[in-house]
Amino acid sequence: MSSAVTGAVQEVQETFAESAVTVTATGDGGAWVVIDPIPLSSTYAQDSSWIAFLITFAYPEADVYPHFVRPDLKRTDGAALGEGFSPTTWGPAGEPGMQLSRRSNRLNPAVDTAATKVLKVLKWLNER
């Protein structure tokens, strides 16, 4: 992993110290990261999920995008998940997951770290 990606992983581990953070190097300087568990709001039938994402070799100049959560995510009210959700596969093994499409259109590498991006995505997810 590049030094920038290693630093990003350390920040994620510190930010989510109460969860397991699993890291798989991609071989090109990047890494797949999985945080498990992450709590879900009462909007969802499930109490928790994992969240996975790729930090590319181009980090911090490249956005950390997209993020993935458990494939069976369901709302408690029975409504569709809505815009920004897409069932797909992710990671080197092609695992099933639900993609959360939340791109940073005005990426500022000094502020928009991998950890802050996860926090923003989780805030969006839990406020839906």
VOKE-513058 format. One record per residue (C-alpha): residue number from 1; residue in three letters; x, y, z. Coordinates in steps of 0.02 Angstrom, whole numbers, plus 32768, in hexadecimal, padded with zeros to 4 digits. Layout:
N
ATOM   pos   code      X      Y      Z
ATOM   NUM    ALA      X      Y      Z
...
//
This chain:
128
ATOM   pos   code      X      Y      Z
ATOM     1    MET   8000   8000   8000
ATOM     2    SER   803A   80B1   7FE0
ATOM     3    SER   8066   811A   8078
ATOM     4    ALA   7FCB   8186   805C
ATOM     5    VAL   7F5B   80EC   805A
ATOM     6    THR   7FB1   80A7   80F5
ATOM     7    GLY   7F90   814C   814E
ATOM     8    ALA   7EDA   8148   8116
ATOM     9    VAL   7EC6   8098   815A
ATOM    10    GLN   7F10   80CC   8201
ATOM    11    GLU   7E96   815E   820A
ATOM    12    VAL   7E04   80E8   81E4
ATOM    13    GLN   7E3F   8070   826C
ATOM    14    GLU   7E49   80FF   82EA
ATOM    15    THR   7DA0   8148   82B8
ATOM    16    PHE   7D49   809F   82C1
ATOM    17    ALA   7DAB   8057   8353
ATOM    18    GLU   7D11   7FFB   8395
ATOM    19    SER   7D04   7F96   82F3
ATOM    20    ALA   7D73   7F19   829A
ATOM    21    VAL   7DCC   7F68   8205
ATOM    22    THR   7E06   7EEA   8183
ATOM    23    VAL   7E7F   7F23   80FD
ATOM    24    THR   7EAD   7ECA   805A
ATOM    25    ALA   7F36   7F18   7FF0
ATOM    26    THR   7F0C   7F22   7F37
ATOM    27    GLY   7FC0   7F0E   7EFC
ATOM    28    ASP   7FC4   7FB7   7EA5
ATOM    29    GLY   7FD4   8025   7F40
ATOM    30    GLY   7F1D   8026   7F71
ATOM    31    ALA   7EB6   7FC0   7FEB
ATOM    32    TRP   7E08   7F7B   8007
ATOM    33    VAL   7DCA   7FA6   80B6
ATOM    34    VAL   7D3A   7F56   8116
ATOM    35    ILE   7CF8   7F9D   81BA
ATOM    36    ASP   7C8C   7F23   821D
ATOM    37    PRO   7C17   7F44   8271
ATOM    38    ILE   7BCD   7FEE   8253
ATOM    39    PRO   7B26   801A   82A7
ATOM    40    LEU   7A8C   803D   823E
ATOM    41    SER   79FD   80AF   826D
ATOM    42    SER   794C   8072   828F
ATOM    43    THR   7926   8097   81D8
ATOM    44    TYR   796B   7FEB   81B0
ATOM    45    ALA   7931   7F3C   81DF
ATOM    46    GLN   79E4   7F0F   820C
ATOM    47    ASP   7A3B   7F59   82A5
ATOM    48    SER   7AE7   7F5A   8255
ATOM    49    SER   7B4B   7F3C   81B7
ATOM    50    TRP   7BFB   7F3F   8178
ATOM    51    ILE   7C39   7FC7   8104
ATOM    52    ALA   7CBC   7FA9   807F
ATOM    53    PHE   7D18   801D   8009
ATOM    54    LEU   7DB3   802C   7F9C
ATOM    55    ILE   7E3B   80AA   7FC0
ATOM    56    THR   7E91   80B4   7F17
ATOM    57    PHE   7F4B   80CC   7EF7
ATOM    58    ALA   7F23   817F   7EC3
ATOM    59    TYR   7EE9   81AD   7F73
ATOM    60    PRO   7EDC   8237   7FB2
ATOM    61    GLU   7EC2   8285   7F06
ATOM    62    ALA   7E39   8206   7EDD
ATOM    63    ASP   7D91   81F8   7F32
ATOM    64    VAL   7D6E   8162   7FA1
ATOM    65    TYR   7CD8   8121   7F3E
ATOM    66    PRO   7C68   80BF   7F3E
ATOM    67    HIS   7C3D   8070   7FE5
ATOM    68    PHE   7BE5   7FCA   7FFE
ATOM    69    VAL   7B7A   7F84   808B
ATOM    70    ARG   7B21   7EDF   80AB
ATOM    71    PRO   7AC0   7EA0   8013
ATOM    72    ASP   7A1F   7E7A   8073
ATOM    73    LEU   7A06   7F2D   80B2
ATOM    74    LYS   794C   7F50   80C8
ATOM    75    ARG   78E6   7FE1   810C
ATOM    76    THR   7873   7FBE   81A0
ATOM    77    ASP   77E2   8017   8149
ATOM    78    GLY   77EF   7FA3   80B1
ATOM    79    ALA   7814   8033   8039
ATOM    80    ALA   789A   8024   7FB4
ATOM    81    LEU   7948   805D   7FE5
ATOM    82    GLY   793F   80E5   7F60
ATOM    83    GLU   79BB   814C   7F00
ATOM    84    GLY   7A73   812D   7F22
ATOM    85    PHE   7A5E   8072   7F4A
ATOM    86    SER   7A8A   7FE8   7ED0
ATOM    87    PRO   7AA1   7F2D   7EEB
ATOM    88    THR   7B47   7EF3   7EA2
ATOM    89    THR   7BE7   7E96   7EC8
ATOM    90    TRP   7C84   7EE5   7F0F
ATOM    91    GLY   7D39   7EBF   7F39
ATOM    92    PRO   7DB8   7E46   7EF5
ATOM    93    ALA   7D49   7DAE   7F18
ATOM    94    GLY   7CAA   7DFA   7ECD
ATOM    95    GLU   7C48   7DF5   7F70
ATOM    96    PRO   7B91   7E27   7F6D
ATOM    97    GLY   7B69   7ED1   7FB4
ATOM    98    MET   7AFD   7F6B   7FA9
ATOM    99    GLN   7B5A   7FFC   7F59
ATOM   100    LEU   7B42   80A8   7FA5
ATOM   101    SER   7B64   8128   7F1F
ATOM   102    ARG   7BA1   81C7   7F75
ATOM   103    ARG   7C28   821A   7F0C
ATOM   104    SER   7C86   82B3   7F4E
ATOM   105    ASN   7C71   8333   7EC3
ATOM   106    ARG   7CE4   83B4   7F12
ATOM   107    LEU   7D6E   8345   7F57
ATOM   108    ASN   7DE7   83A1   7FC8
ATOM   109    PRO   7E73   8326   7FF7
ATOM   110    ALA   7EA1   838E   8090
ATOM   111    VAL   7DF5   8373   80DC
ATOM   112    ASP   7DA3   82E2   8081
ATOM   113    THR   7DFE   824D   80CA
ATOM   114    ALA   7DC9   8197   80BD
ATOM   115    ALA   7D8A   819D   8172
ATOM   116    THR   7D27   823E   815C
ATOM   117    LYS   7CDB   81F9   80BC
ATOM   118    VAL   7C9F   815D   8119
ATOM   119    LEU   7C54   81CA   81A0
ATOM   120    LYS   7BF8   8233   811C
ATOM   121    VAL   7BB7   8197   80C4
ATOM   122    LEU   7B7C   814B   8169
ATOM   123    LYS   7B24   81EE   8197
ATOM   124    TRP   7ACC   81EF   80EE
ATOM   125    LEU   7A9D   8136   80FF
ATOM   126    ASN   7A57   8148   81AE
ATOM   127    GLU   79F3   81E6   8186
ATOM   128    ARG   7997   819A   80F1
//
